[in-house]
Amino acid sequence: MTTAVARPVVLDDWSYLPRPQRTGTQRLVCFPHAGGDVGTFAELAAAVGPDVEVLAVRLPGRGGRYTHPLPGTFAELTSAVAAGIGPRLGPDAVFYGQSFGALLAYEVAVALGHRGPAAVVAASAPAPADWERTVSDVVADPAAGAERLLAECGLTVPDDDAVRAMVLAVLRADIAVGATYRHRPVPPARFAVHALAGAADSGASPPGTWAGTTTGPFTSAVLPGGHLLVAPGDPGPADLLRTLCLGARSDHDHDS
């Protein structure tokens, strides 16, 4: 006898469940890379098992929100995402973001304060203090930068000029928003931070540079994979993310 798999559910403008689980399941909130969308996390949602539910963040300007304008600045995007997903979080949620999504995940977690996640998993991204310097070459020429990022991510685009133009337009829009990010010298966060990089990502920043972003638990690791550890058709470090999620739930239950 086979078990029925729940259909994906759009909860609201900001929240999408690729594989809904039972009520009360530990939640892993996933933030896509620049130009990415919720479909990136479909295989991850299946691979983490029934004890973890993936909530993918729906960013404006793509997919089902293609007609919704993307906020003009990173600060505005951070505030909008925090307001949108905040009500969907429990005290033991874990955030996962990669590349542009890693910075967004961290800043949204900071913005949420005590209502935020137990941990942030930041993959394939420079630490916030290094962001402006590290992405300056992409920002200097967004068109060329978008083409290069597409290649670095290892993503294939259908051989259709209109589709390719649409993909690159979304990517350039995200690059423009990322270019407005300004690091603020604020006290480190208190939630746990786990920084990851792909061994095959030649341009990766050392994940250890994230150590100064938190006074809470910190780990870093280099894993098999390229710039995007999670990608369409590839669940990435699903076992690690499941372990971190269940560990956050256990810590919360112990503290309670």
Secondary structure as UniProt FT lines:
FT   STRAND          9..10
FT   STRAND          15..17
FT   TURN            23..24
FT   STRAND          26..31
FT   TURN            34..35
FT   HELIX           38..41
FT   HELIX           42..47
FT   TURN            50..51
FT   STRAND          52..57
FT   TURN            60..61
FT   HELIX           63..65
FT   TURN            66..67
FT   HELIX           74..85
FT   HELIX           86..88
FT   TURN            91..92
FT   STRAND          94..98
FT   HELIX           100..112
FT   HELIX           113..115
FT   STRAND          119..123
FT   HELIX           128..130
FT   HELIX           131..134
FT   HELIX           136..140
FT   HELIX           142..152
FT   TURN            153..154
FT   HELIX           161..178
FT   TURN            179..180
FT   STRAND          192..198
FT   TURN            199..200
FT   TURN            202..203
FT   HELIX           207..213
FT   STRAND          218..223
FT   TURN            232..233
FT   HELIX           238..255
//
